[in-house]
Amino acid sequence: MKPTLLAALLLAGCAAQPPANDALRFAFNDAAPGGYTQVAPGTLYDAARGYGFEPGAAPGSYFSVDLPEGNYRVTVSLGDDARPASTTIKSELRRLMLENVQTAAGEQMERSFIVNVRTPQIPALAGIAPGQVNINVPRETVAEAWAWDKRLTLELNGAHPAVRTLTIVPAQVPTLFLLGDSTVSDQPGEPYNSWGQMLPRFFKPSIAVANYAQSGETYRDSLAKRRIDKILTQLKPGDTVLMQYGHNDQKQIATGKGGPFTTYKAEIKTHVEMIRARGGLPVIVSSVERRRFDAAGNVVPTLTDYAEAARQSAQELGAPFIDLNAMSKTLYAALGVEGSKAAFALPEPGRLDNTHHNPYGSYELAKTVVLGMRLAKLPVASHVVDDFAFDPAHPDPVAAFAVPPSPTRAERPAGQ
């Protein structure tokens, strides 16, 4: 039978926690296979039921299910009996999981990916007081609420998405945590996107990506708002934390409250020590550059001191370093003055945002970060998809980029 166009996660009867090793299996066609629960299309989310399609979204675009905090392996069976299908899946706030998976008419294909689900609550842990992350109101309680709720949300997208069955099970896998600003964080809608949102696309289903970055923030905010505390309560020995701040830290100079070679380096050191104390691997990433060119068409750097301070911190602390600042300048130079415009958000005609990226730009930068992981010989690089290859001096042509846009739009992120 022809499948419905939307996948769903169903937690039988209510929002109860699934047993640690038990899979939940669901079917979305007219005849559920043995052992699967059949799910009817068009069921709106209801808290008492614990699952359903999100109201107010484009019809059939988003489906959520109540689940406890943690990492989950999601396995989908894709394909349509009647015609070819193309399925793209994003999770939570537009984190790219599967990109344009093609199936021929009658073909079935199984794919898996890992989704991280979190809440703001901070449990008590030795050296860490209980409480919660001081999330931004209303940004993180309204437009970005899906990043913090007790639900796993899937966006089904593509020219003709076709999901036959879905299985969900808790996953005991390593976690790659992200800390940073708006160029890293989960942006809630088009035309904005970040490299952190694209990063899961380039990893096998053997590791989770947990994005704790937030627009407008700094290393200092990570400490004050307890984002790093939350990560430490979830981190397991051997997990990795990528940290990229600088854009907003830079504003502390004008207010006399900080500088690249003083407070910025001190706050990096604090983060590195906190992560190492829990057995994690801290990785310092220099800030992605803004788009700026001189009259001769040369890239004009705007974050030189902060990129250098990040490099110095990595050397002094013996921490791995990814020079995203340098590689992003290489990328922009390769695209050129006009071509680089295609990598940045255009919220309205004639108003290019030269700081925040669009999906194409963030996709290319995510590849740059993955390349940086390989160059730094990070253990997490072993989880990168087998066919990965990239050179920022030779970016993918924008005409070949085909990740379907999400139905939602958003205002400009905070920060510069």
Secondary structure, 3 states (H helix, E strand, C coil): CCCCCCCCCCCCCCCCCCCCCCCEEEECCCCCCCCCEECCCCCECECCCCEEECCCCCCCCEEEEECCCEEEEEEEEECCCCCCEEEEEEECCCEEEEEEEEECCCCCEEEEEEEEECCCEECCECCECCEECCCCCCCCCCCCHHHCCCEEEEEEEEEECCEEEEEEEECCCCEEEEEECCCCCCCCCECCECHHHHHHHHECCCCEEEECCCCCCCHHHHHHCCHHHHHHHHCCCCCEEEEECCCCHHHHCCCCCCCHHHHHHHHHHHHHHHHHHCCCEEEEECCCCCCCECCCCCECCCCHHHHHHHHHHHHHHCCCEECHHHHHHHHHHHHHHHHHHHHECCCECCECCCCCECHHHHHHHHHHHHHHHHHCCCHHHHHECCCCCCCCCCCCCHHHCCCCCCCCECCCCCCC
